[in-house]
């Protein structure tokens, strides 16, 4: 009886190739300056060299396409900060400043996708649910660390941990978003250091060492 493993693998590889081509094409069209909301499915399919019907086999609608594009962008945005929140903080405020610089750099690299994510989430329930979930996951990391610090007696015992985690997440997200949408690179380090100092003071309540 002939094996079906190889044909199935080839089908899977073709599907993955089509998916990658569509995502790469959409990202390139956005990089050329076309806003995501103005990208017609037909143009994406044509430039990716796939049939419109094939596009819809992989992405039932443009919301699913945006979510797929945003997966990598959101991971890059929050990745370094997650690492810092889970670290031992022995490097003091320098560690969080590094994380903030990485977040700013990630936002700049993926700014078109992240801007589209924020815009479309305002009216699309699927995109909004995706963005809320990713922000909640990051906020949970912050909350878990603050809970641990509070139990260890290293932060204010009166701290409202869930609210503090939400405020810190929102502060960083909005500050970086505003910075990258309206200003170019010079000054990013100053913003990173200011965010780092604000986070450190909020968490530990004492000025960081010089």
Secondary structure, DSSP 8 states (H G I E B T S, - for coil): ---SHHHHHHHHHHHHHHHHHHHHHHHHHHHTT--GGG--HHHHHHHHT--HHHHHHH-SSHHHHHHHHHHHHHHHHHHHHHHHHHS--TTTHHHHHHHHHHHHHHHHHTHHHHHHHHHHHTT-HHHHHHHHHHHHHHHHHHHHHHHHHHHHT-S-TT--HHHHHHHHHHHHHHHHHHHHHH--STTHHHHHHHHHHHHHHHHH-S----
